[in-house]
Amino acid sequence: MADVIIAESGSMRHRKARAAKVSDIAFKTVLAQGSSAIVQRRSGKVRRVSKSEPPLWSLAGGLLLFGDQGEDPTGVLENGKLMARALAAPLEEEPRLVLARSFCTQVIAACWFAAQRKYPDAWPLPNRFLAPHNSELDSPSDLDPPAALLAQTMGQTAARLDPITASYLIGVTYTAMLPDETRSRLGVYYTPPGLARRLLDMATVAGVDWTSCHVIDPACGGGAFLAPVAARIIAENPTFTPRRLVRAIGDRVRGLEIDPFASWASQVFLEMTLMDVCREAGERLSTVVEVSNSLLAGVPQGDFDLVIGNPPYGRVTLSSGVRERYGRSLYGHANLYGLFSDLAVQLTRPGGVIAYVTPTSFLAGEYFKALRGLLGRDAPPSNIDFVSVRKGVFEDALQETLLATYKRGRKHGSATVHFISPIDYERMEVEAAGKFVLPAPASEPWLIPRTADQEALIAVLEAMPHRLRDYGYAVSTGPLVWNRHKTQLAARPGTGTLPLIWAESVTADGMFVFRAEKKNHEPYFKPTNGDDWLISRRPCVLVQRTTAKEQARRLIAAELPKKFLSRHGAVVIENHLNMVRPINGNPRIPPRVLSAFLNTAIVDKAFRCLSGSVAVSAYELEALPLPAPELLDEVAELLRAGAGRDTIEMACARLYARRKQP
């Protein structure tokens, strides 16, 4: 995304451009080798295995022995990936990128030719992305022999798998070898075959006609969707001749990808998937993948029946031109997957389908409210599948994810929801979780059941018009970003110091305990002139800002006690806490009552229906549907009477069992 991101120094841009140029030249030179077992690469130094490391000769040789026909090929490739990661890890960014591309090119080449052993002649690798000879590669260095052996073994082993599975396992080897900076900049996280297959099933239900559809993946990575799309077109058109199938796929399927290696890999694996059909037809697949930044490219708008993919994600800084182009879906910070979602709406014809794998953060985050409005207006959702776990679905990524289909021009109505639990990269369990309707306006956070038992709760929440402002509160983030004021932190109280309230002061059971126990945390802060904006002098309810769905509770709140404030006069609250503060005078609901209410299981459950990320944002708290303020009078009475937690829980649960709110 170098053309999109502009907040970089000139030297950084030059270094990245040179690294990309040299790496691409090295990669393209490898392709000119055809089936050669020698992979050329250009890097500063050839990495040698140190005496303290396990000898790669031994590891690669062991993998080669395991690669016989009796061993599970997926296990061989998983072990090979670990070895390849270890090989790349010590290198700096540029040589590591070159090695990742060179190594995986050799893996792909070995797979390509091994997969054609049943034919009398082997077709050469697709060479769409070859570049002219460049003098910078006059003296390239070779892959170390054990690395070449490892790549050859992995490729030959991958050829024993179906091309879609092989492409995924080779793709995650590539991402494991990439420099962290490159992977983050390009958003490289490949989709497991099981999720890709599920998304195609969802697209079919949404109305895609595989006998005639035109399909594009605008960020096609290693071809996680293009090859399954081609396989689906073949399966759904049994009367087509082989030649008609090959030409239909060449005419109707398109992929765009900014990474030249991933673009080429997509083309290779797509043709491998079609190899039997191409052989019967007696012709090769035309080039359907282009190296392109699709966010800036002039792709024909409204031409596609299906826009599918797993677009990259991550916050980016945009040029004024790009921000203007996607301005209708932007509010504040831009995220790559939000831009690709807007692009998908542009590319899809009326009645067409968008099928995307994305993070869940757009469902409720303030920065995505313009995107929610765009989707609700132009392409409302048909189905959303929530992935049950954050870890282990995408290699080396901890991300809450969903699969969604949207229909261009669809009238507002209910959409279905499912909860999917991956078993491995091929299999999953699917549980229906009900239906939901978009709010009015659609830019508001979307209330969606995350489990089957939440559909009834959603109906109650949709009937609740009250919010925290009706209780007399507004929410803001703790103002102190501590690492900008390191010199003002203090270990002991003294003249002019104030207590510094960290997130750990709000305990998991909803109590306030003044403490600073984590690394770099100090219990006191000394304001200087101009720091008055950091100081809090009024009672409030503190809510932790970062919690994960795996935790017992997402909402963890505690009252900042009046006695503590009276004793110290004021406090400073750190940025990992939300402050739920009275707007004017005495709020309708006392802080103690509000804190107890927010800490109940039913309110936590309601918040989970709204939240889309680990952040507990002020925006989401203020958007949370709540019972009428007077209904909490019973909770206040119970607290005054010293009622236990279970009694408070039951009283609050009854508030959400009432469908009609005053």
N, C-alpha and C positions, 0 to 999 in steps of 0.2 A: 504493500500500500504506500510505497514511497511517493507516488504522485498525489496522494490524498493528504498525507501528513506533512505539514510545513513547519512545525515547531522544532527544527533541528538546526544545529550550527552548520556552517559551510563545510568545515572539516569533516563533520560526521556524515554529511551527505556524500562528500567525495569518497570517504572510506567505504561506505556502503555500496556506492555505485561501482567502485573499482573491484570490491569483493564479488559483487554479483557478476560483473563482466568477466573476470578471470574464471570464476566458478562455472559460468555458462559455457565459456569456450572449452574448458576442460571436459565438461560433460558432453558437449557436442562432438569433440574429437573422439571420445570413447565410442560413440555411435558409428563413426567411420570405420572402426575396427571390425564391424560385423559380428562374427561369432568368436572373435579372438578371446582367449582366456586372460590376456594381459590388459589391465585397466590402467590408462594413463591418468595422472593427476598432477596438478601443479600446487605445491605448498612450500612453505619456507623450509621445512626439514622433514625428512622421512622419520616417522615415529618408530622407535625401537622399543622392544619390550624390556623393561628393567628387570634386574635380577630378583626384585621383591615381588614381581607380578607372576601369576601362573603363566607358564610359557604358552603363547597362543598356538605354536606348532602342536603342542600336546592337546590343547582344547579343540582345535580345528580337526586334528586327526581323529579325536574321539567322536566328534560330531559326524565325521565322514563314516565311521564305523556304524554309528547309529542310523545313518541315512539309508540303510538297506531296505528292501521291500517289506521286511517283517516289522519295522518300527513305525510307530504313529508319526506321520509327517508333521502334524501340527506341533507335537512336542519337540521335534528336531528344530523347527523354525523358531519356536519360542526360546529354546536354548541358544540358537544362533543369534537371535536378536540381543540377548544379554551380552554375548561375546562382542557383537558389533558395537554395542553401546560402550562397553569397556574400552574398545579399540579407539573410539572417537573422543571419549571424555577428556583426555589430557590435552587435546589440541586447542589452539586459539580459534577464534570465530571463523576467519577465512579458510584456513586449511581444514578445519572441521567440516565446513559446508562442502568444500571440494571433495573430501573423503566420503561424506554421506552420499553425494550424488554418484561418485565414481563406483563406490562399493555396491550401491543398490542397482546401478546400471548393469554391473556384472551379474548380480543376482537375477535381474529381469532377463538379461540375454541368455543366461544358462537355462532359465525356465522356458523361455520362448522356443529355443531349439530342442530342448528335451521333450517338450510337449508335441513336437512334430515328428518324433521318431517313427510313428506309424505310417507316415507318408514317404514316398520314394525320394522326394526332394524337399528341402527346407526353404521356406520363404524367408527373405532377409527381414530384419527388424524394420518397422516403420522409421523413416528418416526425415520426417516433415520438418524437424527443428534443427537440421544441420546448419552449421555456419561455415563460411570460407576459412581456409587455413589462416592461422594467425602466428606471427613470429614469436609471440610470448610462449608458445608451447614447443619451441624447437628442442628444448632439453627437459622434457617432463620426467618425473620419477615414477617408478612402477609401484603398484600395491605390493606390500611385503608378501612373500610367498604364502605364509599361513593365512593372511587376509584374503588373498586370491582363492586359496583352497576353500576357505570358509564360505565365500560368496558363491563359488561354483557348486558346493555341496547344498547350500540353501536353495539355489535356483533349481537344481535338479530334483530336489525333494519337493519343492513347491509345484513342480510339474505333475506330481501325482495327485494333486488336489484339483477341485474344480477351479476355473480361472477366477471366479468371484472371491472365493475364500483365499486363494493364493495371493490375489492383489491386495487384500486386506492385510494379510500377515507380512507381506513384503512392505506395504505402506507403513505399518507401525514400526518396522525396522528402520525405515527412512526417518520417521519422526523421532525415534529414539536416538538417532545419531546426529540430528540437527543441533546447531547451537541454540541455546535457550532464547537468545535475542531474535534469531531468525524465526524460530517457531512462534514466538509471541507476536512478532511484527506481522507475519503472514497468517496467524491464526490457524496453524496446521494441526487439526485433530480429526483423524479419519473415522468414518462411521462403520461400526460393526455390521456384518452382513445381515444379521437377524433384524436389526433396527431398520436397515434399508428395505428389506423385504416387507416389514410391517408398514412402512410409510407408503410403499407402492400399493399395498392392499387398501390402505386408507384412501389413496388417490383414486383407486378403482371405484370404491364405494361413493366417493364424492362426484363421480360422473365422467372420469377419463375414459375415452373410447380408444382402445389400443389398436384398433384397425385403421385409424386415420390420424391419430394425434401427432402434433408437432411438440417436441420436448426440448427444454434447455435447462442445463445446470450452470448457473453463472459463476460458480466457484467450485469447479468439479474435482479439485484435489487429485487423488489417485484413481478416480473413476468409480467411487463407491456406489454411485447411482446410475451412471451411464451404462455400465455393463448389465446390471439387473433390468434396466429399462429395455435394453436390446433383447435380453432373454424373454421378457414379458411380451414384447411385440412378436417374437417368434412363436411363443406358446399360444398367443391369442389369434394367430393368423395361419391356421393349419393348411389352408388351401393355397397359400402363396407358394410359388416356385422358389427354390433357393436364390436364383438371380433376383427375383422381385423383392425378396426379403432383404438381401444385401443392399440393394439400391434404395429400398424404402427407409432402412435405418440410416443410410448415408444422407438421404434427403431430409429426414424428419427429426433427427437427433443432433443436438449441438451442445458442446461444452466449452466454457471459457475458464481460464485459470491463469493467475499471475505468475506462478512458479513454473519456469520452463521445464524443469525435470518432472514435476507432477503432471504437467500437460502431456508430455510425451508418454509417461507411464499410463495415463488414462487412455490414450490412443492405443497403446500396446495391449492393455488388458481388455479393452473393448473388442479388438480384433481377435484376441485369443478366445474370448467368449463365443465369437462367431466363426471360429476356424473351420469347424465341420461344414457349416452352411456355405462359407466362402469357398471351400474346396469343392463342394458339390456344384456351386455356381461357376467355378472356374475363374473367379475374379476377386480381387481384394477389396476391402472396405475403403471407401474414400476417406479423406481426412475430415473428421468432424470436431476435433478439439483445436482451439486456438490459444496461443499465449496472449493474454489480454487482461488488462484491468477493467473488468466489466462495469465498474462504477463510473468509469470515464469514457468507455467505448460507446460508439454510436450503434447500439444493437436496435434492430427494428422493434418498435413498441407495438404491443397488442397483437403480436404474431403467433403466440404460443398457447397451446391448449393445456400444457402442464409446465410449470416452473418448479423444479425440484432441487433440493440440495441441503447441505449442512454448512451454511455460510460462516466465515470466520467471525469471531467476536472479540471485543476489546475496545476500550475507549480510544478515540482518535481526535486529533486536531485537524480541522478542515480549512482548506483555502476558501476565500470568499465565493469563488465560482462554484465549488462543490456544495458549499452550504446553501447557496441560492438554488441549485439544482434539486436538492433534497429538502428544501426548507419546509415544505408542507408536513413532513414527518419528524421535524426536529424541535426539541425544546431543551435549551441548555446544552449539556455535554452530549456529544455524538458517540454512538457505539456502532461498530462495523455491521453487526447483524441487523441493526435497525435500518441502516442504509440499504442493505441487501433486501430487506423486507419491502421497503419502498420500491426498489428496483423491480422486485417480483410483481408488484401491482402494476407497474408500468408495462412490463413485458407480456402480461397475461391478457388474452382476448376476453371480451364479455362472455361469461359462461365457462371460462377456463378455470383451472384449479392451481393453487399454490400449495406445495407440500414441502414443509421445511422442518428441520431439526434445529432448535434454538434454545438458548437459556430461557428460564422462566421469568427473568427479571422484568420483562416488558409488561407483564400482567398487572402490575400495580405501581411500579416505580414512577416518580414524578417526571423524570427525564424522558419517559416513553409515552406520556399522555397524548402528544400529538400523533404518534404512531398508532396508538390504540384508536384514536379518532379516525385516522385514515382507513385502517382495516375495517372498523365497524361500518364506515360509510361506503367503502368501495369493494371490500372483499371480506365479508363476515366469516367467522370460523364455522366449519362443518363438524369437525371433531378435534379433540385434544387428548393426547395420551401423555400422562405424566410418568416419567421414568422414576422408579421407586427409590433408587440409590444414587448418590452423587459420585461415589468413588468406584473406579474399576470399569465403568462403561466406556469411557474414552481414555486411551492410554495417557497416563501421567496428568490427568485433569481431574480436578475436584469441582464439579459444576452441576447445579440442579438444572435438569434438561427436560424438554418436552418435544413431542412430535405433533405437528398440527397440519390440518388441511383447511384451506380457505377457498371460497368460491367467488370469483369475480362477478359482481353484480347481483349476488344472492340477496334476497330479501331477508330482513331481520327475522329471526325465529330461533328456536332452541337448537343447541349443538350438543352432541354427545361427548361424554368424557369416559376415559378408561385409565386404568392404573396398570402399568406394565412392570414386571419384575424380571430382568434378564437373568438367565441361568448361566449362560456363557455367551460368547460372541455370535452364536448361531441361534440359540433357543431363548424363549421367554414365556412367562405366564401373563395372561391378560385378564384383567378383572374389570367388569363394567362398573362405573361409578356414578351413573345417572346422566342428567342433562343440566344445561344452564342457558340463560339468556343474557345478552349484553345489557349493561346499564344504559340509561339515557341521561346524559350523553355518553357515547361509547368511550370517550376519553377518560372517564372515571375508572378507578380500579375494577377489574373484572372479578366478581365473586364466583368461584368455581369449586365444586366438590373435589376433594383429593382422595376420598375413599367412598365406598358404596353407602356408608351410613350417614354421609354429610349432605345428601340431597335435601332432606327435610329441613336441616339447619339453614341451608341456603335460602329456602322459601321464607323462613322466619326473618333472616337478615335482610332480604329484599323488601320486606314490609316495614323495616325499622328506619324512620326518617331522621332519627336523632344521631348527633355526633358529639365529640368532646366539647365543641364550642357551646352546645346546649347545656353542658354540665358546668360551663364557666371557665373552660381551660383552653390554652393554646400550647403547642409543642414546639420546642426549639432544641437544637443540639448544644451540648456542653461546649462552651466557647474556647476552652484552652486546648491548643495543639501543643503538647508538652515539649516536643523536640525543637520547637521554635523558641522556647524560653528555658533552656536547660540551666542557664546560670542562675535562674530565679527559684529553682527547686531547693528545698531545705529539708534536712533530716530532723531538725528539732524546731520547736516553736521559739519565737523571738520577737523583738520589736518589729512591728509592721508585717508580720507573717500571718497568713490565714490558712485554715485547713484546706488541703487539696483532696477533692473527692474523686477517686478512681472507680472504674467499673466494678472492681472486686469488693467495693464497699456495699454493693447490693448483692446479697447472698441468694443462693438458689432457692431458699425457702421464703424469700420475700422480706428479709430483715435488713436494717441498715446497721452496718458495723464499720466504724471508721478504721481503715487500715490501708497500708500501702506495702504489699508483700511481694509484688512481682519485680522482675529485673528492671532497673533504672527508675523505679517508682520511689518517690519520696512523699512523706505525708504533709508537707507544708509548702507554701508558695509565698514569695515576697513580691507583691505588686510594686511597680514603679509608676512614675508620672505617666498618665495616658492609659493606664491599665484598668480604669474603672469599668470598662465594658466586660471585663473578665469576671467581675465580682457579682455574686448572687446574695441578696439580703432577705429574700422572702421565702416562705415555705413552698415546697413543690413536691411532686412525685418523680422519683428517678426511675428510669427504665433503661435496661441494658440495650445498647444499639446493635450488637452483633450476636446472634444466636443461630444455630443450625437446626434443620428439621429433625436431625437425629436426637436432639436433646429432649428431655422429658417435657420441657416447656419452652416455647419461643418468647413468651412475655414474662419477664422477670423484673418486678417492680418493688420499690420500697419508698415509704414516706421519708423525706428529709426532716427529721424531728425538730419541732419548734424549740425544745430545750437545747438541742445542740446549736441551733442558730443563735439563741439567746446568749448562750455561754461564750460564743466566739464572735458574735456580731455579724459575721458574713462568712462565706466560703467561696472557693473557686472550684468549678466543676469541669472535669476533663471531657474531651471530645468523644469518648466511647460511651457516653451516657446521654440519653434524652432527658430533657427537663419538661415535665408537664406542669405548667405554671398557671395560676389563676390569672384571668384576663383583667378583671377589675374588682377590687374589694374582696368580699367573701364569696367564693364560688357556691353554686347550688349544692354540689356534692363535696363534703370535706375531703382533704387530701388522704386522711386515714382510710376513709370508706372507698375512695377511688383506688387506692393502692391494693386493698384487699380484694376489690372487685376485679382488677386487672390480673391478679394472681390466680384467679380461679380457672379450672380446667375448661369450662364452657367458653370463656372469653378467649382463652388460648386457642381453642378449637376454631372459633370464629375467625381469629386472626390468621390462622393457617389457610383458611379458604381464600384469603385475600393476598397474603404475602407471596412474593415471587423470588426472594433471594435471602441470603443470610442476614442482610441488613434489616433492622427494625427501624424504619425511617420515620421521621416526624410526619411526613406526608401520609404514610400509610396509617399511622396512629390516628391522625385527624380524620381519615376517611373511614375508619372502622365503624360499622353500624352498631348502635347501642340502644338499649331499652330507654324508655322515657325516664327523665331524671327522678320523677316522684316514685317510680317503682323501686328505686334503691333505698327508699326510706326504711324498708324492712331490714335491709342489710345494715344500715346505720344503727337501728335498734338492737339487732343481734350483737353487734360489736360492743355497744355500750353495756349490754348484759353479760359480756364475757363469753359469748358462744364460741365453740370450737371450730376448727377449720372445716370439718365435715358438714356441720350445720350451715356454715356460710356457703360451702360448695352447693349444697342442695337448694338453698334459697336462690342462688344466682342461676342455677340450672333451670329452675321453674320460670324465670324471667324469659328464657329463650324457648320455652314450650308454648308460650302465648303467641298466637298468630296475629291477634289484633292488638295493636299498640295504641295507647291513648293519644 
